């Protein structure tokens, strides 16, 4: 095993219980979403239900998974992935580039790398990412947000915010400021997730524009500060494209949580399935294999994690 300023659209997370349990679902594209569902389903099948967490933090593909596990059973979600007709590389579950399905993931990664290399720090990087997204939006026909919302909403078992606390992350494209959405934010669940998954063009909510929550931090595990037990599922294995001194990496988040008194466990894809992520994260044809790999890991880790979680 390995707060943002208040506004009508941003909520400040409620104070956690010191003995509470938090589930953190990181970003990872289409295959990442499938792997997350697989892990949760494997744990569930082996007797460990992490969907009852007091807090769930979802980022990008993880935001989609957070809503999915709140609205359907892990077994149902896994079965739907495995039963889906074979598909080729295209727009991903939990990722914004669906507006341009022919664009290789590597191009997106190269664009991100160029912006990161030119940035002075994480805040500057977020501002530059937002500016680049707004430039792309200005050159588009403006219809993407509407289309993307329809796509995102179709993936959700329920359109209502879960009763349990769920935090969905995004970044304000105009200011570069992180945003955290929850049931008190005054926006629809589908809009919050569409914003969190918007890694290409900015997603429109009212007069605001948002980009992917992964630009805050890929896992955003620090939002679980104060919870007694924190389980982090990271499809990208805690890796980051950012300079380590920016503190964006999962290891830094885990250190912060542990310094605050939290017990933390992490789950990463095993060596047999690592090839399904990264450059292949947008390949829908790999979703069933990613889900099966996650399911096997969840089954194998359930007993080991039982004492930690309970």
N, C-alpha and C positions, 0 to 999 in steps of 0.2 A: 504494500500500500504506500503506496507513496502519497455629509449633509450639505446638503446644498442650500443656497438662499431660498427663502420661502417665496412662493408665487402661487397664483391660482392653479398651476399645473404641477407644482413640486410639493411633495410632502416630506415632513421630517419624521423618520421612523420612530415609532413608540419605544419607550424604554423596555429593554428585554428583561426577562427573568434570569437570574444568575444560574438557575438550574435548567434553563430551557435548552432545546435542541434546534439547531439550524442546519438546513440543507442548502448547499451552494452549488448551482449548476452553471458551469462556465460556457463560453462560446466555443464554436467548433464547426459551423456550417452544417450541411445536410447530413453528412456521416456522423458528425458530432452529436446532433440531435438524436439520431438513431441509437448511437452508443449509449447516450445518457438514459434513454428509455429502456434499453436492454439491461443496463446495470440495475436500475431501479426494479425492473421486472424480475431479474434474477434474485436480488435480495428478497423481494416480496415472496417469490415462490419458495425460497428456502427459509421463510419464517421471520424475516426482518422487514417491517413496513416503515420505510423512511418517509412515506408520503404524509405521515402524521406529524411532521416537524412543526415546531411552533413558529418557525420562520423559514421561508424559502426565498433565496436570492437568485434571480434569473438574469442572465446576460446573453443577448443575441440568441443563438440557438438554444441556450439554456433558458431564456425567457419563454420561448415556445414550449419547451419541455415542462417548465414550472406550471404553466397553465394547463397543459395536457394531463399531467398526473393529478391535478386537482379536479379535473372534470370527467375522468374515466379511470378504470382500473389499470394497473400496469400490464396485466395479462391482455386486456383488450387492445391497449396501445401497441404492445409488441406484436400481437397477432396481425394487426392492421399493416404494420411495416413488412412483416414476412409474407403477407398475402398480396401485397401490391404487385402490379404487373411490372416486369423488368423495364427500366428506363435508362436512358443514357444521360451523360453529363448535361446539366441544365441549371436553371435557377434553384437555389437550395432552400431547404427548410431552415428557417431561422437565420437567413442571411439576405442582405439587400440586393445583391447583383442580379436578381432574377429579371431585372429590366433589360439586361443585356446578356442573354444566355450563351451567346457565342464567344464571349470574352473569357479567355483562360484565367484561372485563378492566379497563375503566376504573374500576369499583368497587374492584377490588383495588389499583389504582394510587393511587386517592384515599385508601384506608385506609392504605397505606404512607406516603403523603405526610403525612398527619396525624400519624402516629407519629414520622416523621423530624423534623417541625417542632417537636414537643414534646420531643425528645431533646436532651441536653446535648452528647453526643459519640457516636462510633460504638459504643462499648461500651454506653452507655445505650440507644441505639437497638436494639441486638441484644437486650438484656434486655426492652425493651418489646415488641418483635416476638414474642419467645418467650412473654411473659405473655399477649399477645392471642391467640396460637395455643392456649395451654393453656386459656384461657377458652372458646374455641370448642369445644375438645375436650370440656370438661366438660359442655357443653350438647348434645353429640352422643350417638349411641347406642353409640359406641366401636368400631364395626365398620370404620371407614375404613382403618386401617392394614393390616388383612388384605386388604381389597379392593384397596388401592393396591399392595401388594406383588405380588399376582397380575397386575395390569396391567403393572407395571414388568418383572417377570420374563418376561412374554410377549414383550417387545420385545428381549430379549437373545438373540443367537445362541448364547451359551454362558453357563452359570450359574457357571462357574469363574473365579476371578481370572486375568487374563493373566499370562504369564511375565514380560513386561516390566513395569517399575515404573509403576503407575497410582495416582495420588492422587485421592481423591474427597472433596470438601469438604462440610461441614454446620455447623450451629450448635446447641449444646445449648440447648434451649428453656427449661430451668429456670435456667441460670446465665448464658446469653448468651455463653458461651465458645466460640470456634471449635473445630471438630473436623476432623481429617484422617484418613480411613480408607485403608488399603491392605491388601495380601494378608496382612499380619502382624497385622491388627487383631482377628482371631478372629471375624469376622462374615461372613455371606454377601455376595457381590457385589451381589445384588439388594437386600438391606437397605441397603447403603451408598448405592446409587443412589436408592432410594426416599426415604431421608433427605435426600439432597442436593437432591431435586426437590420437597420438601415446603414449598411457599410459603404454604399455607393452614393446614390442621390440622397438628399436630405428628405426626411418624412415630415409632412405638414400636419400640425395640430393647431387649429385656429390660425393665429398670426405667427406662430412659432415654427421653427424648423429644427429637426433633431437628426443626429447621426448615431451610429452604433454604440451601445453601452460598453463594448469592448475597448473603446478608446479611453475610457476612464481607467479601467483595469480589466484584463481579460476575464478574471473570475469574480472580482469585486467581493472577495471573501471578507474584507475588512468591515463590510456592512453588517456582519454577524457579530461584531464586537459586543461583549457583555453576555453572550450566550455561553452556557456551560460546556456544551458539546457541539462541535461544528464539523460536519462531514462535507468535504469538497470533492466534487467530481469534475475533473478537468480533461476534456478531450485532447487539448494541446499539451498535456503532461506538464503544465506549469511553465512552459517555455514562453519567451517574450522576444519581440523584435527590438525592444527598446533598450537603451543603455541601462546597465544594472544600477547605476547610481541614481537613476530616476525612481527606483523603488516600485516599479510597475509589476514586477514578477511575483508569482504566487509565493515563493519562499519568503519574500518580505512581508506579504500579507499574513502568512502563517506565523511568522515571528511576532508580528504586532498582536495577533490574537492570543498567542500563548503568553506574551508579556502581560496581557490584560487578564489572565487567569483562565482562558478557554482551553479545553482539551480539543485537539484538532487531528483528524485523520483525512488523508487524501487518497483518491483512487484515480489512477491514470490508465490509459489503454496499455495492454501488455505488448511485449515485443513482436508477437505474431500479428498484431493488428495495427501497428503504428503507421503502416503504409497507407491506411485508409484516410488519414487526416492530412493536415498541411495542404499540399498542392492538390490532393484528391478530395478535399473536404466538400466540394461542390458536386461530386459525382453521384447522382441519384442511384445509379446502378449498384453502388457499393453499400447502400443503406441496409439491405437485409443482412449482409455479412457483418457490418458494423454492429447491428442490433444483436446478432447471435453472439458475437465476440463479447459484447457488454453483458449479455445474459449469462454467459459462462463465467465471467469474472464475478458477477454478483452472486451467483450460486456458490462459487468457491470461497467468497469472502464473508458470507453472511454470519457464519458461526464465529469467526474471528472478530467481527464487528459488533456482535450482539451485546457483549458486556459494556463496550464503549457507549453504545447508543442507549441502552436501558439503564 
